Amino acid sequence: MFDSSKVFLGIAPIGWCNDDMPELGAENSFRQIVSEMALAGYAGCEIGNKYPKDPAELKRELDLRGLRIASRWFSSFLLTKPLSENLAEFHRELDFLAAVGANRINVSEQSYSIQGQMDTPILTGGFKHVMNDEEWDRLCEGLNALGRAAADRGFRLCYHHHMGTVVQTAEETDRMMSHTDPRYVFLCYDTGHFTFAGEDPLVMLKKYVDRVGHVHLKDMRLSVVEQARKNNWSFLTAVRNGAFTVPGDGDVDFDPVFQLLSQAGYEGWLLVEAEQDPARANPLEYAIKGRRYIAEHTGL
């Protein structure tokens, strides 16, 4: 289905250690995390809070295990900080990623985000910020500027729609995509976040498959999403209670997603990103489970 010389399978460290809740997986060391990723059969990973800050040290540890860096999260604050500050920080992140051989960066606008607020409901109460026209213009113009900076250095900026942020829904994703330059702004397509938001991930992929620059494979337990709605849970509470899991362990139908990406000639990373409490979901066990499912369904 996929050409293994053009499509690569990776996994995020968030199943071992959680960036938003560092107490989850605090006992797991960086070397354990990347060793278990390699043991589970992955070719690469994204960057987590336990990773070395020195790119040379990071690359050396990954090279020992046959791993590469696929991408990294970047929090933009285009609505609340000057563009110059965003660009300066963005270039520092590109410096690091270039030093470890990556060519993707995942951007998510974090102005007014409620994703990290433990007590703020994610699906009820209307707490999520909704942008006005001026804010939309500022966001899209800023993303174009960041995207041009990325392209000038051989990178693709891949925008990560995310629960609790200003770009969460299908409507918001549509507006962001239609008002940004397709030469500079791509989509970090996430099956889990579209599903959590009540959207159809396959419908969204059909719209934007030609602008997908990076893929996050998250499965969802819809029964937990319903509990989150009923009990007014925050995003982080939903994560703690197992809303996300690895592909093949939840309710997302991945086969048409794989088929559409393959037919479109997608090239880049398929990145398993299943943030769970490692005390409840053994990270190595679930990494292997996800790896086996993807091998069976894609041949990778």
Buried (B, 14 or more C-beta within 10 A) or exposed (E): EBEEEEBBBBBBBBBBBBBBBEEBBEEBEBEBBBBBBBEBBBBBBBBBBBBBEEBEEBBEBBEEBEBBBBBBBBBBBBBBEEBEEBBEBBBEBBEBBBBBEBBBBBBBBBBBBBBBBEEBBBBEEEBBBEBEEEBBEBBBBBBBBBBBBBBEBEBBBBBBBBBBBBBBBBEBBBBBBEBBBEEBBBBBBBBBBBBBBEBEBBEBBEBBBEBBBBBBBBBBBEEBBEBBBEEBBBBBBBBBBBBBBBBBBBEBEBEEBBBBBBEEEBBBBBBBBBBBBBEEBBBBEBBBBBBBBBEEBBEB
